[in-house]
Amino acid sequence: MSDKGRVWASEASASRDQRTGARVWQMTRHASINHSLYFLTSSFLPNDRSLVFASFRTGRANFFRAAFPEGEIVQLTDTEGLCSFSAVISAAGSHLWFTRGSSIVVLDFADLSERVVADFPGGRLGEVSLSADERWVVSAVTLADGYGVAVAATDGGGGRIIHRQTDVVIHPQFHPRRSELIEYAVDPAPRIHVIHRDGTGDRCLYEHGVEEWVVHETWLPGSDDLVFTSWPRGIKRLRMPGGEIETVAEFNAWHISASPDGRVIICDTNCPDDGIQLVEVATSRRQTLCYPQSSNGGSQWAKGRVALKADFEEAARAAGTSVGEQLSWTDMKTDTVYGPQWTHPHPAFSRSGRFATFTSDRSGHPQIYVAEIRPPGL
């Protein structure tokens, strides 16, 4: 019998951050892995009255919806093979898109019905991104002989792999206004690439080697530019179309995401953990929102450079496993080089910009938190 639609009692409680005074809600308390959606997308629905998260409380990853600031938790899925960081919420808040194995799936919030819109047999998909007109969805795909970028029509009209390569492909993202343009990342370097939705125009935007650890790139709303972390030096901006690189702020910014208007970047910090920061893009002015106190797993971050073969081999030996030819965290059963990802705060704005979600395992298990931003921005 399916647990889809199962209702769980509210687990929410409010408090104040002891150092900044920010109001913070702990939204989950179950003794399992609970984490927000990937930081490149908002976990909140448009009205800020509920949010979606992933939880392993049923023994496997599923998606749940929690009323905010307090209220019932509803189980949205009951399935095997779900990618817990894959989901994105439609602009109207009516549908949830995610991946399950080789399939891209859409869930209707109204009746929790699911529909497979595309399948890529033999592939394993990552997180999804919706085009601005919501006619297309994109995901990275891991194949038996390499990696690629998979695009599908949201109406179920079919999908295809528009790009293939031997190096790891991760985090493809549609331009926030242009539905024909996709940015994707290559691991390890050079990192930032763009491609047209039809597979043409593939090019690298920033030539660099492993001596600079470029990571966590994303579009900056209100512009054609991208922002990224040059770990652990700071946040940089890539101006489009010329490709000029500018420094936004110099500090140990880690995972970054932008406010809906593109004016403010929110990020966590690591090595050391100086709390979640709000950074005004135009002025570099910043302030500390709160302190998540997460364990911030991953042996590589303290090294300040991209992980190479020796780093994965060292992690595999420490875990008592064999890495073989698997030279990416995406291929490791338990990633201790860059993660586990649910030990990272991954802060992201709500649709209104008034709140920020983050994950913290400070209680012993990863849980979902929401911090109020007063006043919104800086």
C-alpha positions, 0 to 999 in steps of 0.5 A, a space after each residue: 500500500 502506498 504512503 503517498 498522501 500520508 499526513 505527518 504532524 507538524 514538526 516546526 518550532 521557532 527560535 532566535 539565532 543566538 548570535 545574530 538574533 534572526 528568527 529561525 524555524 526548524 521545520 523537521 525533527 525526524 531522526 533521519 536524513 532531511 534536506 532542502 532542495 538543491 540550492 540552485 532552486 527555491 524549496 518554497 512555493 510562490 506564496 511562502 506558505 509551504 515548502 518542499 523537502 526530501 526525507 529518508 524517514 520512510 527508509 528511502 528518499 521521498 519528497 514531502 511538503 510542509 506548511 510554513 511557518 507551522 502545519 502538517 507535513 504531507 508525503 508527496 511520493 512513495 517510490 524507489 530510485 528517486 534523486 533526492 536533490 533533483 526537484 524543482 517547483 514550477 513557477 505557479 507552484 502547481 507541479 514538482 519536477 524531479 528525476 527517478 533513475 533514467 526518467 524525468 517525472 512531474 507531480 501534480 500538487 493538486 492530486 499527487 498524480 505523477 507522469 513520466 515525461 521522458 525516459 533515457 534508458 541506461 542513463 542516470 539523471 541528476 537534478 532538473 531545471 525548467 526553461 523560462 517558458 516551462 516548455 522544456 526541462 534539462 538534466 545531466 545524465 550519466 551513461 555507460 560510456 560517459 556523460 551528457 546533457 538531456 533535454 525533454 519537452 514538458 508536454 511529454 513530446 519526447 526527449 533527447 541527449 543533446 550533448 555527450 562527452 567523457 568528462 563529468 557533466 553536472 548542474 545544467 541550468 536554463 537561462 532565467 529568461 532565454 529558453 534556448 540557452 543552457 549553462 552546464 558545469 564540467 568537472 573538474 576544469 574548465 568548469 563553465 559551459 553553455 549550449 543551445 537547447 538544440 545541441 548547437 553552440 557548445 562553448 566554454 565561457 572561462 578557460 582555467 585549469 585545476 589551479 583555480 577551483 571554480 564551483 557552484 556557478 549559477 545565473 544572476 537574475 536580471 542579467 545575462 551574467 553568471 556568478 560562481 565561487 572561486 574557492 576559497 577566495 570569493 565570489 566572481 561574476 562572469 559578464 555576458 556576452 564578453 566573458 569578462 571576470 569581475 570580483 563580487 566579494 573576497 571571502 570564503 563563500 561556498 554554495 551561492 544562490 541569488 535573490 529573485 531580483 539578482 540584487 543579493 547573493 546568499 551563501 554559506 561558508 566553510 574552513 572556517 564556518 563564519 555563518 550564512 552570509 548575505 552579499 549585495 552584488 553591486 557594493 560587496 557589502 555583506 552581513 551574517 544572517 545566522 549560523 547553521 552549525 552544520 558539520 560541512 562534510 568533505 575532505 577536499 574543501 580544506 585543501 582548497 583545490 579540485 579533487 584529483 585521482 589521488 584524492 578519490 583513491 585516498 577517500 576510497 581507502 579510508 572508506 574501505 572501498 575501491 574507486 577504480 576508474 571512478 574519478 568523480 563524486 557522482 560515481 562514488 557510493 558514499 561521497 566523502 571527498 565533497 560531501 555528503 551533500 546533506 551535511 552542507 547548509 545549501 542556503 537558498 531564497 524563498 520566492 519573495 526573498 523574505 526567507 531562506 532555507 538551509 539544512 543543518 545536521 547540528 542536532 545529529 541528523 540533517 534537518 530543514 531550517 528557515 531563517 527570516 531576512 529582515 529587512 529583505 536583502 541588505 
